[in-house]
């Protein structure tokens, strides 16, 4: 420390041992206790990120843990539809309350606050990012064992805001088999590295379709590259989701909690060890 130090780091541009890095983490609502936070991200849209988020929350709840979903995809919220939630979230002076699904999963999404579900959200980035932070600071989540954050696609404002404002314990990155998406998913992996957040697994959605006659797996979009990407970045777990009309129908009908499948079992084991 310099002898001329004024002890006022705010107005000083020098880098010295006395300077402390201010945390950007936002304070969780006083009525909330969240043990673990798992972010579900994708390099581009339309690869099934919200589906994976929903399935993981359902599976966690089935294991006897209290699961919650923070829907950070503000301009394209689809979580309420998957769970059949079409009521408005309520609140008091203390904060907002999430809406419980049929099996007790706690959900907060902008669609639960809009007058009409189909109203577009025409907001600029800072407002969207601020809303996501408010879902952490102003929502009374109660006691939650595992919170899953459904992120918007890409590596822009909102993912950056989440990584800096919320203590994320790990990420699940969702992709699809196309070669271009393989390149894009590496951007998400590299962003996680820049933010010092571990990638728990890569999930390849729409990986294959099962022939109804012979049971053979048909790779409609070709063989994916998540194995190569996982090896390159030392990611231990990968999972593959099929093209399954029953899953799509369950989401459309708001009945995702009734799904039956073991595709993500190994991933869930990793998450529950966090």
C-alpha atoms as an extended CHARMM CRD file, in Angstrom:
* protein
*
       274  EXT
         1         1  UNK       CA              0.0000000000        0.0000000000        0.0000000000  PROA      1               0.0000000000
         2         2  UNK       CA              1.3160000000        3.4440000000       -0.9080000000  PROA      2               0.0000000000
         3         3  UNK       CA              2.1230000000        5.9600000000        1.8390000000  PROA      3               0.0000000000
         4         4  UNK       CA             -0.0640000000        8.4020000000       -0.0820000000  PROA      4               0.0000000000
         5         5  UNK       CA             -3.0750000000        6.0570000000        0.0670000000  PROA      5               0.0000000000
         6         6  UNK       CA             -6.3020000000        7.8820000000        0.9650000000  PROA      6               0.0000000000
         7         7  UNK       CA             -8.0620000000        4.5880000000        1.8380000000  PROA      7               0.0000000000
         8         8  UNK       CA            -10.7880000000        5.5430000000       -0.6100000000  PROA      8               0.0000000000
         9         9  UNK       CA            -10.7870000000        2.8150000000       -3.2650000000  PROA      9               0.0000000000
        10        10  UNK       CA            -13.8540000000        4.2590000000       -5.0010000000  PROA      10              0.0000000000
        11        11  UNK       CA            -11.9280000000        7.1960000000       -6.4730000000  PROA      11              0.0000000000
        12        12  UNK       CA             -8.5880000000        5.4190000000       -6.8960000000  PROA      12              0.0000000000
        13        13  UNK       CA             -7.4730000000        3.7060000000      -10.0850000000  PROA      13              0.0000000000
        14        14  UNK       CA             -4.4280000000        1.9650000000       -8.6260000000  PROA      14              0.0000000000
        15        15  UNK       CA             -4.3200000000       -1.8020000000       -8.1380000000  PROA      15              0.0000000000
        16        16  UNK       CA             -2.9530000000       -2.6310000000       -4.7150000000  PROA      16              0.0000000000
        17        17  UNK       CA             -3.3430000000       -5.2510000000       -2.0180000000  PROA      17              0.0000000000
        18        18  UNK       CA             -5.7850000000       -3.0970000000       -0.0850000000  PROA      18              0.0000000000
        19        19  UNK       CA             -8.3050000000       -3.0480000000       -2.9100000000  PROA      19              0.0000000000
        20        20  UNK       CA            -11.1840000000       -5.4860000000       -2.4310000000  PROA      20              0.0000000000
        21        21  UNK       CA            -13.2810000000       -6.7560000000       -5.3030000000  PROA      21              0.0000000000
        22        22  UNK       CA            -16.8940000000       -5.8420000000       -4.7180000000  PROA      22              0.0000000000
        23        23  UNK       CA            -19.2860000000       -8.7340000000       -5.1610000000  PROA      23              0.0000000000
        24        24  UNK       CA            -22.0170000000       -8.2450000000       -7.7400000000  PROA      24              0.0000000000
        25        25  UNK       CA            -24.2120000000      -10.9370000000       -6.1850000000  PROA      25              0.0000000000
        26        26  UNK       CA            -27.7270000000       -9.7950000000       -5.3700000000  PROA      26              0.0000000000
        27        27  UNK       CA            -29.1890000000      -10.5360000000       -1.9430000000  PROA      27              0.0000000000
        28        28  UNK       CA            -31.8020000000      -13.2660000000       -1.8870000000  PROA      28              0.0000000000
        29        29  UNK       CA            -35.2180000000      -12.3130000000       -0.5380000000  PROA      29              0.0000000000
        30        30  UNK       CA            -35.4180000000      -12.6420000000        3.2530000000  PROA      30              0.0000000000
        31        31  UNK       CA            -38.2650000000      -15.1250000000        2.8890000000  PROA      31              0.0000000000
        32        32  UNK       CA            -36.1800000000      -17.4390000000        0.7050000000  PROA      32              0.0000000000
        33        33  UNK       CA            -33.5570000000      -20.0940000000        1.3380000000  PROA      33              0.0000000000
        34        34  UNK       CA            -32.1570000000      -21.6720000000       -1.8100000000  PROA      34              0.0000000000
        35        35  UNK       CA            -29.5340000000      -24.3780000000       -1.3250000000  PROA      35              0.0000000000
        36        36  UNK       CA            -28.3720000000      -24.9960000000       -4.9040000000  PROA      36              0.0000000000
        37        37  UNK       CA            -28.8380000000      -23.1390000000       -8.1890000000  PROA      37              0.0000000000
        38        38  UNK       CA            -28.4710000000      -24.8730000000      -11.5570000000  PROA      38              0.0000000000
        39        39  UNK       CA            -28.5460000000      -22.8460000000      -14.7800000000  PROA      39              0.0000000000
        40        40  UNK       CA            -29.8280000000      -24.4180000000      -17.9960000000  PROA      40              0.0000000000
        41        41  UNK       CA            -28.4020000000      -22.6470000000      -21.0430000000  PROA      41              0.0000000000
        42        42  UNK       CA            -28.0380000000      -22.9920000000      -24.7840000000  PROA      42              0.0000000000
        43        43  UNK       CA            -25.9750000000      -21.2910000000      -27.4410000000  PROA      43              0.0000000000
        44        44  UNK       CA            -29.0270000000      -20.7490000000      -29.6530000000  PROA      44              0.0000000000
        45        45  UNK       CA            -32.7980000000      -20.9450000000      -29.4220000000  PROA      45              0.0000000000
        46        46  UNK       CA            -35.0830000000      -23.8090000000      -30.3160000000  PROA      46              0.0000000000
        47        47  UNK       CA            -32.9420000000      -26.6740000000      -29.0060000000  PROA      47              0.0000000000
        48        48  UNK       CA            -35.1470000000      -27.6760000000      -26.0530000000  PROA      48              0.0000000000
        49        49  UNK       CA            -33.6300000000      -25.7830000000      -23.1320000000  PROA      49              0.0000000000
        50        50  UNK       CA            -36.9780000000      -25.1970000000      -21.4360000000  PROA      50              0.0000000000
        51        51  UNK       CA            -37.8920000000      -28.8620000000      -21.9090000000  PROA      51              0.0000000000
        52        52  UNK       CA            -34.6980000000      -29.9710000000      -20.1640000000  PROA      52              0.0000000000
        53        53  UNK       CA            -35.2920000000      -27.4500000000      -17.3740000000  PROA      53              0.0000000000
        54        54  UNK       CA            -38.7980000000      -28.7950000000      -16.8470000000  PROA      54              0.0000000000
        55        55  UNK       CA            -37.7340000000      -32.4460000000      -16.8800000000  PROA      55              0.0000000000
        56        56  UNK       CA            -34.9400000000      -31.8640000000      -14.3700000000  PROA      56              0.0000000000
        57        57  UNK       CA            -37.2650000000      -30.0110000000      -11.9980000000  PROA      57              0.0000000000
        58        58  UNK       CA            -39.8720000000      -32.7830000000      -12.2340000000  PROA      58              0.0000000000
        59        59  UNK       CA            -37.2760000000      -35.4860000000      -11.6190000000  PROA      59              0.0000000000
        60        60  UNK       CA            -35.8200000000      -33.6100000000       -8.6430000000  PROA      60              0.0000000000
        61        61  UNK       CA            -39.2750000000      -33.1800000000       -7.1100000000  PROA      61              0.0000000000
        62        62  UNK       CA            -39.9570000000      -36.8990000000       -7.5880000000  PROA      62              0.0000000000
        63        63  UNK       CA            -36.8290000000      -37.6540000000       -5.5500000000  PROA      63              0.0000000000
        64        64  UNK       CA            -38.3560000000      -35.8430000000       -2.5810000000  PROA      64              0.0000000000
        65        65  UNK       CA            -36.5090000000      -32.5480000000       -2.9010000000  PROA      65              0.0000000000
        66        66  UNK       CA            -38.1760000000      -29.1460000000       -3.1880000000  PROA      66              0.0000000000
        67        67  UNK       CA            -37.5840000000      -27.9230000000       -6.7250000000  PROA      67              0.0000000000
        68        68  UNK       CA            -38.1630000000      -24.4680000000       -8.1780000000  PROA      68              0.0000000000
        69        69  UNK       CA            -37.8600000000      -22.8750000000      -11.6140000000  PROA      69              0.0000000000
        70        70  UNK       CA            -36.8490000000      -19.2760000000      -12.2080000000  PROA      70              0.0000000000
        71        71  UNK       CA            -37.8420000000      -18.5510000000      -15.8040000000  PROA      71              0.0000000000
        72        72  UNK       CA            -35.2240000000      -16.0640000000      -16.9860000000  PROA      72              0.0000000000
        73        73  UNK       CA            -36.3110000000      -16.3170000000      -20.6270000000  PROA      73              0.0000000000
        74        74  UNK       CA            -38.2940000000      -13.1060000000      -20.2940000000  PROA      74              0.0000000000
        75        75  UNK       CA            -39.2140000000      -12.5820000000      -23.9520000000  PROA      75              0.0000000000
        76        76  UNK       CA            -40.0320000000      -16.2380000000      -24.6260000000  PROA      76              0.0000000000
        77        77  UNK       CA            -41.3610000000      -17.7590000000      -21.4040000000  PROA      77              0.0000000000
        78        78  UNK       CA            -42.6180000000      -21.2980000000      -21.9870000000  PROA      78              0.0000000000
        79        79  UNK       CA            -42.3020000000      -22.8950000000      -18.5430000000  PROA      79              0.0000000000
        80        80  UNK       CA            -45.8580000000      -22.0140000000      -17.3870000000  PROA      80              0.0000000000
        81        81  UNK       CA            -47.3350000000      -23.6800000000      -20.4830000000  PROA      81              0.0000000000
        82        82  UNK       CA            -45.3820000000      -26.8890000000      -19.8880000000  PROA      82              0.0000000000
        83        83  UNK       CA            -46.7760000000      -27.0950000000      -16.3530000000  PROA      83              0.0000000000
        84        84  UNK       CA            -50.2910000000      -25.9370000000      -17.2050000000  PROA      84              0.0000000000
        85        85  UNK       CA            -49.9980000000      -22.7800000000      -15.1060000000  PROA      85              0.0000000000
        86        86  UNK       CA            -52.3980000000      -20.0930000000      -16.3110000000  PROA      86              0.0000000000
        87        87  UNK       CA            -53.0460000000      -18.1100000000      -13.1490000000  PROA      87              0.0000000000
        88        88  UNK       CA            -51.4300000000      -14.9110000000      -11.9330000000  PROA      88              0.0000000000
        89        89  UNK       CA            -48.7330000000      -14.8390000000       -9.2780000000  PROA      89              0.0000000000
        90        90  UNK       CA            -49.7850000000      -12.9700000000       -6.1520000000  PROA      90              0.0000000000
        91        91  UNK       CA            -47.8150000000      -10.8530000000       -3.7360000000  PROA      91              0.0000000000
        92        92  UNK       CA            -47.7740000000       -8.7020000000       -0.6490000000  PROA      92              0.0000000000
        93        93  UNK       CA            -45.6640000000       -5.8020000000        0.5350000000  PROA      93              0.0000000000
        94        94  UNK       CA            -42.9910000000       -8.3740000000        1.3740000000  PROA      94              0.0000000000
        95        95  UNK       CA            -42.6860000000       -9.6620000000       -2.1770000000  PROA      95              0.0000000000
        96        96  UNK       CA            -44.1170000000      -11.9260000000       -4.8600000000  PROA      96              0.0000000000
        97        97  UNK       CA            -45.0500000000      -15.5610000000       -4.3460000000  PROA      97              0.0000000000
        98        98  UNK       CA            -44.2300000000      -18.1930000000       -6.9480000000  PROA      98              0.0000000000
        99        99  UNK       CA            -47.0040000000      -20.3310000000       -8.3700000000  PROA      99              0.0000000000
       100       100  UNK       CA            -46.9650000000      -24.0010000000       -7.4020000000  PROA      100             0.0000000000
       101       101  UNK       CA            -47.3550000000      -26.6890000000      -10.0430000000  PROA      101             0.0000000000
       102       102  UNK       CA            -49.5610000000      -29.7270000000       -9.4840000000  PROA      102             0.0000000000
       103       103  UNK       CA            -46.7220000000      -31.5910000000       -7.7760000000  PROA      103             0.0000000000
       104       104  UNK       CA            -45.5020000000      -28.5790000000       -5.8060000000  PROA      104             0.0000000000
       105       105  UNK       CA            -42.7050000000      -27.2420000000       -8.0100000000  PROA      105             0.0000000000
       106       106  UNK       CA            -42.4030000000      -23.4910000000       -7.4230000000  PROA      106             0.0000000000
       107       107  UNK       CA            -42.3980000000      -21.4250000000      -10.6020000000  PROA      107             0.0000000000
       108       108  UNK       CA            -41.8690000000      -17.7540000000      -11.3320000000  PROA      108             0.0000000000
       109       109  UNK       CA            -42.1690000000      -16.4990000000      -14.8890000000  PROA      109             0.0000000000
       110       110  UNK       CA            -43.1150000000      -13.2210000000      -16.4980000000  PROA      110             0.0000000000
       111       111  UNK       CA            -46.1190000000      -14.9280000000      -18.0740000000  PROA      111             0.0000000000
       112       112  UNK       CA            -47.5100000000      -15.3790000000      -14.5630000000  PROA      112             0.0000000000
       113       113  UNK       CA            -47.5130000000      -11.5820000000      -14.2100000000  PROA      113             0.0000000000
       114       114  UNK       CA            -48.8250000000      -10.5260000000      -17.6340000000  PROA      114             0.0000000000
       115       115  UNK       CA            -52.4620000000       -9.5870000000      -18.1440000000  PROA      115             0.0000000000
       116       116  UNK       CA            -52.5960000000      -11.7350000000      -21.2790000000  PROA      116             0.0000000000
       117       117  UNK       CA            -50.2540000000      -14.6700000000      -21.9180000000  PROA      117             0.0000000000
       118       118  UNK       CA            -49.7850000000      -13.7140000000      -25.5710000000  PROA      118             0.0000000000
       119       119  UNK       CA            -48.7960000000      -10.0950000000      -24.9150000000  PROA      119             0.0000000000
       120       120  UNK       CA            -45.2970000000       -9.4950000000      -26.3580000000  PROA      120             0.0000000000
       121       121  UNK       CA            -42.5020000000       -8.2730000000      -24.1100000000  PROA      121             0.0000000000
       122       122  UNK       CA            -40.9630000000       -5.3750000000      -26.0440000000  PROA      122             0.0000000000
       123       123  UNK       CA            -38.2810000000       -4.3490000000      -23.5810000000  PROA      123             0.0000000000
       124       124  UNK       CA            -34.6700000000       -3.3380000000      -23.8900000000  PROA      124             0.0000000000
       125       125  UNK       CA            -31.8720000000       -5.4130000000      -22.4060000000  PROA      125             0.0000000000
       126       126  UNK       CA            -31.3220000000       -3.5500000000      -19.1130000000  PROA      126             0.0000000000
       127       127  UNK       CA            -35.0130000000       -3.8130000000      -18.1840000000  PROA      127             0.0000000000
       128       128  UNK       CA            -35.0590000000       -7.5270000000      -18.9880000000  PROA      128             0.0000000000
       129       129  UNK       CA            -31.9080000000       -8.1020000000      -16.9430000000  PROA      129             0.0000000000
       130       130  UNK       CA            -33.3750000000       -6.1110000000      -14.0590000000  PROA      130             0.0000000000
       131       131  UNK       CA            -36.5200000000       -8.2210000000      -14.0970000000  PROA      131             0.0000000000
       132       132  UNK       CA            -34.4780000000      -11.3970000000      -13.8120000000  PROA      132             0.0000000000
       133       133  UNK       CA            -32.6570000000      -10.0080000000      -10.7830000000  PROA      133             0.0000000000
       134       134  UNK       CA            -36.0130000000       -9.1280000000       -9.2090000000  PROA      134             0.0000000000
       135       135  UNK       CA            -37.1200000000      -12.7410000000       -9.5900000000  PROA      135             0.0000000000
       136       136  UNK       CA            -34.2240000000      -13.5320000000       -7.2500000000  PROA      136             0.0000000000
       137       137  UNK       CA            -34.5080000000      -10.5970000000       -4.8540000000  PROA      137             0.0000000000
       138       138  UNK       CA            -38.2640000000       -9.9380000000       -4.7050000000  PROA      138             0.0000000000
       139       139  UNK       CA            -39.8070000000      -13.4100000000       -4.9250000000  PROA      139             0.0000000000
       140       140  UNK       CA            -40.5270000000      -15.2530000000       -1.6750000000  PROA      140             0.0000000000
       141       141  UNK       CA            -39.3440000000      -18.7100000000       -2.6760000000  PROA      141             0.0000000000
       142       142  UNK       CA            -39.4070000000      -20.2800000000        0.7840000000  PROA      142             0.0000000000
       143       143  UNK       CA            -37.1700000000      -23.3050000000        1.3620000000  PROA      143             0.0000000000
       144       144  UNK       CA            -35.8370000000      -24.6450000000       -1.9500000000  PROA      144             0.0000000000
       145       145  UNK       CA            -33.3770000000      -27.4930000000       -2.3440000000  PROA      145             0.0000000000
       146       146  UNK       CA            -32.6850000000      -27.0730000000       -6.0760000000  PROA      146             0.0000000000
       147       147  UNK       CA            -33.5620000000      -24.0590000000       -8.2000000000  PROA      147             0.0000000000
       148       148  UNK       CA            -33.2980000000      -24.4000000000      -11.9720000000  PROA      148             0.0000000000
       149       149  UNK       CA            -32.8970000000      -21.2190000000      -14.0050000000  PROA      149             0.0000000000
       150       150  UNK       CA            -34.2040000000      -21.4260000000      -17.5580000000  PROA      150             0.0000000000
       151       151  UNK       CA            -31.9790000000      -18.9470000000      -19.3800000000  PROA      151             0.0000000000
       152       152  UNK       CA            -32.6060000000      -17.2190000000      -22.6900000000  PROA      152             0.0000000000
       153       153  UNK       CA            -30.4190000000      -18.5190000000      -25.5260000000  PROA      153             0.0000000000
       154       154  UNK       CA            -27.0300000000      -17.0580000000      -26.3280000000  PROA      154             0.0000000000
       155       155  UNK       CA            -24.3170000000      -15.3210000000      -24.3330000000  PROA      155             0.0000000000
       156       156  UNK       CA            -25.7850000000      -11.8280000000      -23.9990000000  PROA      156             0.0000000000
       157       157  UNK       CA            -27.1270000000       -9.5320000000      -21.2860000000  PROA      157             0.0000000000
       158       158  UNK       CA            -29.3580000000      -11.8910000000      -19.3310000000  PROA      158             0.0000000000
       159       159  UNK       CA            -26.9770000000      -14.8590000000      -19.0050000000  PROA      159             0.0000000000
       160       160  UNK       CA            -24.2280000000      -12.4440000000      -17.9720000000  PROA      160             0.0000000000
       161       161  UNK       CA            -26.5570000000      -10.8180000000      -15.4240000000  PROA      161             0.0000000000
       162       162  UNK       CA            -27.5190000000      -14.2020000000      -13.9800000000  PROA      162             0.0000000000
       163       163  UNK       CA            -23.9100000000      -15.3720000000      -13.7290000000  PROA      163             0.0000000000
       164       164  UNK       CA            -22.8760000000      -12.1850000000      -11.9520000000  PROA      164             0.0000000000
       165       165  UNK       CA            -25.9550000000      -11.6280000000       -9.7780000000  PROA      165             0.0000000000
       166       166  UNK       CA            -26.9830000000      -15.1230000000       -8.6820000000  PROA      166             0.0000000000
       167       167  UNK       CA            -24.7010000000      -17.7520000000       -7.0890000000  PROA      167             0.0000000000
       168       168  UNK       CA            -24.9810000000      -20.4120000000       -9.8010000000  PROA      168             0.0000000000
       169       169  UNK       CA            -23.4910000000      -23.7400000000       -8.6830000000  PROA      169             0.0000000000
       170       170  UNK       CA            -23.3600000000      -25.3750000000      -12.1050000000  PROA      170             0.0000000000
       171       171  UNK       CA            -24.6020000000      -25.2910000000      -15.6820000000  PROA      171             0.0000000000
       172       172  UNK       CA            -26.3400000000      -27.7290000000      -17.9910000000  PROA      172             0.0000000000
       173       173  UNK       CA            -25.8390000000      -26.8550000000      -21.6550000000  PROA      173             0.0000000000
       174       174  UNK       CA            -28.4580000000      -28.0120000000      -24.1540000000  PROA      174             0.0000000000
       175       175  UNK       CA            -27.7850000000      -28.4890000000      -27.8470000000  PROA      175             0.0000000000
       176       176  UNK       CA            -29.0100000000      -30.3810000000      -30.8970000000  PROA      176             0.0000000000
       177       177  UNK       CA            -27.0660000000      -32.6120000000      -33.3240000000  PROA      177             0.0000000000
       178       178  UNK       CA            -26.3980000000      -30.1600000000      -36.1750000000  PROA      178             0.0000000000
       179       179  UNK       CA            -22.7580000000      -29.2660000000      -36.8180000000  PROA      179             0.0000000000
       180       180  UNK       CA            -23.4350000000      -25.5250000000      -36.5950000000  PROA      180             0.0000000000
       181       181  UNK       CA            -24.9790000000      -25.9470000000      -33.1600000000  PROA      181             0.0000000000
       182       182  UNK       CA            -21.8950000000      -27.8920000000      -32.1110000000  PROA      182             0.0000000000
       183       183  UNK       CA            -19.8470000000      -24.7920000000      -32.8120000000  PROA      183             0.0000000000
       184       184  UNK       CA            -22.3080000000      -22.5600000000      -30.9920000000  PROA      184             0.0000000000
       185       185  UNK       CA            -22.4510000000      -24.7510000000      -27.8940000000  PROA      185             0.0000000000
       186       186  UNK       CA            -18.7050000000      -24.2850000000      -27.4700000000  PROA      186             0.0000000000
       187       187  UNK       CA            -19.3640000000      -20.5590000000      -27.1140000000  PROA      187             0.0000000000
       188       188  UNK       CA            -21.6160000000      -21.3370000000      -24.1380000000  PROA      188             0.0000000000
       189       189  UNK       CA            -18.9880000000      -23.6820000000      -22.6870000000  PROA      189             0.0000000000
       190       190  UNK       CA            -16.3160000000      -21.0110000000      -23.0600000000  PROA      190             0.0000000000
       191       191  UNK       CA            -18.5340000000      -18.3680000000      -21.4580000000  PROA      191             0.0000000000
       192       192  UNK       CA            -19.0460000000      -20.6670000000      -18.4720000000  PROA      192             0.0000000000
       193       193  UNK       CA            -15.2710000000      -20.9510000000      -18.2120000000  PROA      193             0.0000000000
       194       194  UNK       CA            -14.8790000000      -17.1850000000      -18.2810000000  PROA      194             0.0000000000
       195       195  UNK       CA            -17.3880000000      -16.8990000000      -15.4150000000  PROA      195             0.0000000000
       196       196  UNK       CA            -15.7610000000      -19.7450000000      -13.4380000000  PROA      196             0.0000000000
       197       197  UNK       CA            -18.9730000000      -21.7810000000      -13.3480000000  PROA      197             0.0000000000
       198       198  UNK       CA            -18.6240000000      -25.5470000000      -13.8220000000  PROA      198             0.0000000000
       199       199  UNK       CA            -20.4510000000      -27.2280000000      -16.6970000000  PROA      199             0.0000000000
       200       200  UNK       CA            -22.0950000000      -30.3050000000      -15.2180000000  PROA      200             0.0000000000
       201       201  UNK       CA            -23.2550000000      -31.8640000000      -18.4710000000  PROA      201             0.0000000000
       202       202  UNK       CA            -24.0810000000      -31.4650000000      -22.1400000000  PROA      202             0.0000000000
       203       203  UNK       CA            -27.5410000000      -32.5670000000      -23.2340000000  PROA      203             0.0000000000
       204       204  UNK       CA            -28.2410000000      -33.3040000000      -26.8770000000  PROA      204             0.0000000000
       205       205  UNK       CA            -31.9500000000      -32.8950000000      -27.5850000000  PROA      205             0.0000000000
       206       206  UNK       CA            -33.6130000000      -34.2880000000      -30.7280000000  PROA      206             0.0000000000
       207       207  UNK       CA            -30.7300000000      -36.7360000000      -30.8260000000  PROA      207             0.0000000000
       208       208  UNK       CA            -32.6090000000      -39.6150000000      -32.4280000000  PROA      208             0.0000000000
       209       209  UNK       CA            -36.0330000000      -41.0930000000      -33.0740000000  PROA      209             0.0000000000
       210       210  UNK       CA            -36.9660000000      -44.6480000000      -32.1580000000  PROA      210             0.0000000000
       211       211  UNK       CA            -38.4850000000      -46.6970000000      -34.9810000000  PROA      211             0.0000000000
       212       212  UNK       CA            -41.9390000000      -47.8380000000      -33.7720000000  PROA      212             0.0000000000
       213       213  UNK       CA            -41.5930000000      -51.1380000000      -35.6540000000  PROA      213             0.0000000000
       214       214  UNK       CA            -38.0800000000      -52.3780000000      -34.8940000000  PROA      214             0.0000000000
       215       215  UNK       CA            -36.9650000000      -50.1330000000      -32.0060000000  PROA      215             0.0000000000
       216       216  UNK       CA            -33.8510000000      -48.9880000000      -33.8620000000  PROA      216             0.0000000000
       217       217  UNK       CA            -32.5130000000      -45.5110000000      -33.1110000000  PROA      217             0.0000000000
       218       218  UNK       CA            -32.5000000000      -43.3230000000      -36.2210000000  PROA      218             0.0000000000
       219       219  UNK       CA            -30.3280000000      -40.2010000000      -36.1310000000  PROA      219             0.0000000000
       220       220  UNK       CA            -32.5010000000      -37.9120000000      -38.2260000000  PROA      220             0.0000000000
       221       221  UNK       CA            -30.1130000000      -34.9660000000      -38.0330000000  PROA      221             0.0000000000
       222       222  UNK       CA            -26.9370000000      -37.0530000000      -38.1600000000  PROA      222             0.0000000000
       223       223  UNK       CA            -24.5950000000      -37.9990000000      -35.3640000000  PROA      223             0.0000000000
       224       224  UNK       CA            -24.0230000000      -35.2010000000      -32.8690000000  PROA      224             0.0000000000
       225       225  UNK       CA            -20.6580000000      -34.0100000000      -31.5770000000  PROA      225             0.0000000000
       226       226  UNK       CA            -21.3140000000      -33.5690000000      -27.8670000000  PROA      226             0.0000000000
       227       227  UNK       CA            -19.0030000000      -36.4620000000      -27.0280000000  PROA      227             0.0000000000
       228       228  UNK       CA            -16.1150000000      -34.6930000000      -28.7450000000  PROA      228             0.0000000000
       229       229  UNK       CA            -16.9800000000      -31.3560000000      -27.1730000000  PROA      229             0.0000000000
       230       230  UNK       CA            -17.3310000000      -32.9080000000      -23.7110000000  PROA      230             0.0000000000
       231       231  UNK       CA            -13.9430000000      -34.6010000000      -24.0260000000  PROA      231             0.0000000000
       232       232  UNK       CA            -12.3030000000      -31.4160000000      -25.2930000000  PROA      232             0.0000000000
       233       233  UNK       CA            -13.5550000000      -29.4160000000      -22.3020000000  PROA      233             0.0000000000
       234       234  UNK       CA            -13.2790000000      -32.2150000000      -19.6950000000  PROA      234             0.0000000000
       235       235  UNK       CA            -17.0510000000      -32.3860000000      -19.1470000000  PROA      235             0.0000000000
       236       236  UNK       CA            -17.8070000000      -35.7310000000      -17.5370000000  PROA      236             0.0000000000
       237       237  UNK       CA            -21.5070000000      -36.2140000000      -18.3250000000  PROA      237             0.0000000000
       238       238  UNK       CA            -23.5290000000      -36.2300000000      -21.5270000000  PROA      238             0.0000000000
       239       239  UNK       CA            -27.1510000000      -37.1730000000      -22.1390000000  PROA      239             0.0000000000
       240       240  UNK       CA            -29.3170000000      -37.6910000000      -25.2130000000  PROA      240             0.0000000000
       241       241  UNK       CA            -33.0100000000      -36.9010000000      -25.5390000000  PROA      241             0.0000000000
       242       242  UNK       CA            -35.0140000000      -38.4650000000      -28.3710000000  PROA      242             0.0000000000
       243       243  UNK       CA            -37.5480000000      -36.8660000000      -30.6550000000  PROA      243             0.0000000000
       244       244  UNK       CA            -40.6170000000      -38.0480000000      -28.7710000000  PROA      244             0.0000000000
       245       245  UNK       CA            -44.1160000000      -36.9120000000      -29.7940000000  PROA      245             0.0000000000
       246       246  UNK       CA            -45.3500000000      -37.7990000000      -26.3050000000  PROA      246             0.0000000000
       247       247  UNK       CA            -43.0080000000      -35.2470000000      -24.7390000000  PROA      247             0.0000000000
       248       248  UNK       CA            -44.1590000000      -32.5370000000      -27.1220000000  PROA      248             0.0000000000
       249       249  UNK       CA            -47.7890000000      -33.3920000000      -26.4620000000  PROA      249             0.0000000000
       250       250  UNK       CA            -47.2170000000      -33.3190000000      -22.6980000000  PROA      250             0.0000000000
       251       251  UNK       CA            -45.7100000000      -29.8300000000      -22.9050000000  PROA      251             0.0000000000
       252       252  UNK       CA            -48.5300000000      -28.5540000000      -25.1060000000  PROA      252             0.0000000000
       253       253  UNK       CA            -51.1150000000      -29.9830000000      -22.7040000000  PROA      253             0.0000000000
       254       254  UNK       CA            -49.3910000000      -28.6110000000      -19.6040000000  PROA      254             0.0000000000
       255       255  UNK       CA            -48.7590000000      -32.1280000000      -18.3120000000  PROA      255             0.0000000000
       256       256  UNK       CA            -44.9660000000      -32.3920000000      -18.3340000000  PROA      256             0.0000000000
       257       257  UNK       CA            -45.0960000000      -33.7040000000      -14.7650000000  PROA      257             0.0000000000
       258       258  UNK       CA            -46.5200000000      -36.9740000000      -16.1060000000  PROA      258             0.0000000000
       259       259  UNK       CA            -43.5770000000      -37.7450000000      -18.4080000000  PROA      259             0.0000000000
       260       260  UNK       CA            -41.9420000000      -41.1590000000      -18.2870000000  PROA      260             0.0000000000
       261       261  UNK       CA            -38.3090000000      -41.6190000000      -19.3200000000  PROA      261             0.0000000000
       262       262  UNK       CA            -34.8340000000      -42.2140000000      -17.8980000000  PROA      262             0.0000000000
       263       263  UNK       CA            -32.7860000000      -40.1980000000      -20.3960000000  PROA      263             0.0000000000
       264       264  UNK       CA            -31.5360000000      -37.6940000000      -17.7950000000  PROA      264             0.0000000000
       265       265  UNK       CA            -31.0200000000      -40.0360000000      -14.8400000000  PROA      265             0.0000000000
       266       266  UNK       CA            -27.2110000000      -39.8330000000      -14.9130000000  PROA      266             0.0000000000
       267       267  UNK       CA            -27.3720000000      -36.0430000000      -15.1300000000  PROA      267             0.0000000000
       268       268  UNK       CA            -29.7350000000      -35.8690000000      -12.1690000000  PROA      268             0.0000000000
       269       269  UNK       CA            -27.3060000000      -37.9590000000      -10.1160000000  PROA      269             0.0000000000
       270       270  UNK       CA            -24.6020000000      -35.3830000000      -10.8320000000  PROA      270             0.0000000000
       271       271  UNK       CA            -26.8850000000      -32.4920000000       -9.8780000000  PROA      271             0.0000000000
       272       272  UNK       CA            -27.9560000000      -34.0900000000       -6.6050000000  PROA      272             0.0000000000
       273       273  UNK       CA            -24.2870000000      -34.3900000000       -5.5940000000  PROA      273             0.0000000000
       274       274  UNK       CA            -23.7890000000      -30.6350000000       -5.8510000000  PROA      274             0.0000000000
